[in-house]
Amino acid sequence: MRLLKIAKSYTRQASARLGDAREAHQEGNYPYAVRLCQECVELCLKAVLKAVGIDYPKVHDVSDVLGDVGTRFPPWFQSEIAYLTESSKILVMKRELSFYGGEEAFLSPEEVINRADAEDALKRAQRTFENCDKLLGELPKKVEA
């Protein structure tokens, strides 16, 4: 139960980042919105791994671990794993750009991350959050049964 408590804390943090990402998007701060969405996805994936007792590496993208242990999750969640891992990989790649831009080409973050990037990131973060939050909501019922 202690792991589940930590996992739910991660999703609370993820929810806050998702809300801040929506606000950043509304303000036109697209690089910051993408960065916050990446953090949301990272926290969500780490939450579900933590909840089922998986020790993951301390890196931003834990999607490979999620893919490796996918059978530990219910079938409905397993059907989402490909999307979740793809989303994590995409957002981690955009993370550095959202911080620093294209430094080699002397491009600012605003020149390499646009509205479409932020909207895609928000969509991915929202779906990831919903799936992970739903899974965590189901786990206590399975533990008590």
C-alpha positions in Angstrom: 0.0 0.0 0.0 2.9 2.3 0.6 3.9 2.1 -3.1 0.4 3.0 -4.1 0.5 6.0 -1.9 3.7 7.2 -3.6 2.2 6.5 -7.0 -0.9 8.6 -6.2 1.4 11.4 -5.1 3.1 11.2 -8.5 -0.2 11.5 -10.3 -1.2 14.5 -8.2 2.0 16.2 -9.3 1.3 15.1 -12.9 -2.2 16.7 -12.7 -0.7 20.0 -11.5 1.7 20.0 -14.4 -1.1 19.2 -16.9 -3.1 22.2 -15.5 0.0 24.4 -15.8 0.6 23.2 -19.3 -2.9 24.2 -20.3 -2.3 27.6 -18.9 1.0 28.0 -20.7 -0.6 26.9 -23.9 -3.3 29.6 -23.5 -0.7 32.2 -22.9 1.2 31.1 -26.0 4.2 29.8 -24.1 4.3 26.6 -26.2 7.8 25.4 -25.3 6.9 25.6 -21.6 3.6 23.7 -22.3 5.5 20.9 -24.0 8.0 20.7 -21.2 5.3 20.4 -18.6 3.5 17.8 -20.6 6.6 15.7 -20.8 6.9 16.0 -17.0 3.3 14.9 -16.6 3.8 11.8 -18.8 7.0 11.0 -17.0 5.4 11.1 -13.6 2.4 9.1 -14.8 4.4 6.3 -16.2 6.6 6.2 -13.1 3.5 6.1 -10.9 2.0 3.0 -12.6 5.4 1.3 -12.5 5.9 2.2 -8.8 2.3 0.9 -8.0 3.1 -2.5 -9.3 6.5 -2.7 -7.6 8.7 -2.1 -10.6 12.0 -0.3 -9.9 12.7 1.9 -12.9 15.9 3.7 -13.9 16.1 7.4 -12.8 15.8 8.8 -16.4 13.1 10.9 -18.1 11.9 8.1 -20.4 10.9 4.9 -18.7 8.8 3.7 -21.7 11.1 0.7 -22.4 10.5 -0.6 -18.9 6.8 -0.1 -19.2 6.8 -2.1 -22.5 8.9 -4.9 -20.9 6.5 -5.4 -18.0 3.2 -4.7 -19.8 1.7 -8.0 -18.9 1.5 -7.0 -15.3 -1.3 -4.6 -16.2 -5.0 -5.3 -17.0 -5.8 -5.9 -20.7 -7.4 -2.5 -21.2 -4.2 -0.8 -20.0 -2.0 -3.1 -22.1 -3.9 -1.9 -25.1 -2.7 1.6 -24.4 0.9 0.8 -23.7 2.1 1.4 -27.4 0.5 4.9 -27.3 2.0 5.6 -23.9 5.5 4.6 -24.8 5.3 6.5 -28.1 4.1 9.6 -26.3 6.9 9.4 -23.7 9.6 9.0 -26.4 8.2 11.9 -28.5 8.0 14.2 -25.5 11.4 13.4 -24.2 12.9 14.2 -27.6 11.1 17.6 -27.5 12.1 18.2 -23.9 15.5 19.5 -24.7 14.2 21.6 -27.6 11.6 23.2 -25.3 14.4 24.1 -22.8 17.2 25.3 -25.2 15.8 25.5 -28.7 18.1 24.5 -31.5 21.3 25.8 -30.1 23.5 24.6 -33.0 21.4 26.6 -35.4 21.0 29.5 -33.0 17.2 29.0 -32.7 15.3 29.9 -29.6 12.8 27.5 -28.1 9.9 29.5 -29.6 11.4 29.0 -33.0 11.5 25.2 -32.8 8.4 24.5 -30.6 5.1 25.8 -32.0 1.4 25.7 -31.2 0.9 22.3 -33.0 3.7 20.8 -30.9 2.0 22.1 -27.7 -1.4 20.8 -28.7 -0.1 17.4 -29.6 1.8 17.3 -26.2 -1.4 18.3 -24.3 -3.4 15.6 -26.1 -0.7 13.0 -25.2 -0.4 14.1 -21.6 -4.2 14.2 -21.1 -4.6 10.6 -22.4 -1.7 9.3 -20.5 -2.9 11.0 -17.3 -6.4 9.6 -17.7 -5.2 6.1 -18.3 -2.7 6.0 -15.5 -5.1 7.7 -13.0 -7.8 5.1 -13.9 -5.4 2.3 -13.4 -4.4 3.6 -10.0 -8.0 4.0 -9.0 -8.6 0.3 -9.8 -5.6 -1.1 -8.0 -6.8 -0.6 -4.4 -10.0 -2.6 -5.3 -7.8 -5.5 -6.5 -5.6 -5.4 -3.4 -8.6 -5.5 -1.1 -10.3 -8.3 -3.0 
